[in-house]
Amino acid sequence: MPSSPARGRHRSPVPARAWRVDSAAPRHSRRRPTSRDFAVLRRNLPAAATITAAMLVGAAITAANAGTGTDRPAAAGAEQVAAIEVPAQASPGASISFDRSPVATVPAPAVPESPAAGSAGASAQLVPAAAVPAGPAASSGLAAPLASMSVASPFGFRTSPITGGSGELHTGLDLVASCQTAVFAAGAGTVVEAGWSAYGGGNRIVVDHGNGLKSTYNHLASIETSVGAPVAAGQRLAAAGTTGNSTGCHLHFEVLFNGQTVDPQGWL
């Protein structure tokens, strides 16, 4: 049975002469480009340029990251390679030095040995730095300057009753005494001062007992002796009062040894 003709549009085969090469044409001759060729080139040029640029960027990134084994940026990889390949080295003749402040040492002063605890002469009390020098032993001391002894303010640092300032050194004992109470000599001696004191003592008497020891009587209401008069221990010298820098009737009694005031309670 004869085959039926193919449906649809039938195209005639390409003539054989279209595939034959003209033997008479030169071997190296080329066809002149037409306007159609230029149109095709213009249409395909942007795509080709984009592909070429992408290939160049990829090649640059691959070269920068070559050998690092990481995906870090090219700049970081280059810095790491430079840090590894170029270690910091000092020159053979280099030296390290720094300024030193001059330091001098002085041996500490020797500390005197103290007696062993419990031995004879050992003392359990420490002498403060501002302690007033002590006088002779109390066995050669003085008698009470009043018939009745009551201390209102002891010897030492205190708040001043006049100014209210702290840290004032009270150089004697303030003994309780009403005005006109009799004041007696604490020991035998010679009166070396009897009159008004310009340093706040008011009416004041000073008796020299010899051997650098003196006693003073301050803020007196009246004075019953004079300079140069010899006195015996317990002799009446004056009456208590509140003259000078005083806030009330009392007797300010002082003891001096070699010109310095000491605590009178060690002498009474």
Summary of the structure (lengths in Angstrom):
residues: 268
radius of gyration: 61.1
end to end distance: 167.9
largest distance: 184.1
contacts: 564
relative contact order: 0.12
helix: 19%
strand: 24%
